[in-house]
Amino acid sequence: MQHKKVASWALLAFVVVVGGLWFFQRSRTMKEQNAEKAYYQARQAAAAGNLPLAVSDLKKVVTRYEGTRGGTQAAIFLAQGLYQQKKPQEGIDELKAALDDAPEIFVPSIHALIGNGYEELRNFVAAADAYREAARTTEFPGEKAGHLASAGRAYMAAGKAVEARAIWADLAKDETGPMAAEARVRLGELEAKPMKT
């Protein structure tokens, strides 16, 4: 009799745990689907040419669905809209807030967009740092090279020749890499000395 009670309680506990896990997973799936739907609806305002409405709608999606794919995509698109409205610092702030809970796949793109925002602000050192972080967080070699090249260009714009040279030298080592030709040209530019007349 005692054994049946223990088995019944164990079975009940198992059913509760499995039910809880199913409910949690189902809830998460529904939230992801709702986030995607809300994101695409918010983008329709931008497609219709109403950027202020799109920015407002995207902010709502970002707040409500933080940490979901749709919420993160909304933050990225929102930042791009803010950049178009000549509000790069607001765009950077939105992207930085999204980084904490963003799905991993979006992290390199977010860092790269932060770099774009800093370039708009003419803060080229911060832009280069953001591009380097984008390169560090991507798993794709071609994308990594592209982000490092952006960092090299930003360092050059900042007048940081030593930092730029280090990046271009690394990129030039991979002769078949997507940025090798540009790296060689940039190294040549850095090595060239002003002609004396």
Secondary structure as the mmCIF struct_conf table of DSSP 4:
data_model
#
loop_
_struct_conf.conf_type_id
_struct_conf.id
_struct_conf.beg_label_comp_id
_struct_conf.beg_label_asym_id
_struct_conf.beg_label_seq_id
_struct_conf.end_label_comp_id
_struct_conf.end_label_asym_id
_struct_conf.end_label_seq_id
HELX_RH_AL_P HELX_RH_AL_P1 GLN A 2 ALA A 47
TURN_TY1_P TURN_TY1_P1 ALA A 48 GLY A 49
HELX_RH_AL_P HELX_RH_AL_P2 LEU A 51 ARG A 64
TURN_TY1_P TURN_TY1_P2 TYR A 65 GLY A 67
BEND BEND1 THR A 68 THR A 68
HELX_RH_AL_P HELX_RH_AL_P3 ARG A 69 GLN A 84
TURN_TY1_P TURN_TY1_P3 GLN A 85 LYS A 86
HELX_RH_AL_P HELX_RH_AL_P4 PRO A 88 LEU A 99
TURN_TY1_P TURN_TY1_P4 ASP A 100 ASP A 101
HELX_RH_3T_P HELX_RH_3T_P1 GLU A 104 PHE A 106
HELX_RH_AL_P HELX_RH_AL_P5 VAL A 107 GLU A 120
TURN_TY1_P TURN_TY1_P5 LEU A 121 ARG A 122
HELX_RH_AL_P HELX_RH_AL_P6 PHE A 124 THR A 137
HELX_RH_AL_P HELX_RH_AL_P7 PRO A 141 ALA A 158
TURN_TY1_P TURN_TY1_P6 GLY A 159 GLY A 159
HELX_RH_AL_P HELX_RH_AL_P8 ALA A 161 LYS A 173
BEND BEND2 ASP A 174 ASP A 174
TURN_TY1_P TURN_TY1_P7 GLU A 175 THR A 176
BEND BEND3 GLY A 177 GLY A 177
TURN_TY1_P TURN_TY1_P8 PRO A 178 MET A 179
HELX_RH_AL_P HELX_RH_AL_P9 ALA A 180 GLU A 191
HELX_LH_PP_P HELX_LH_PP_P1 PRO A 194 LYS A 196
#
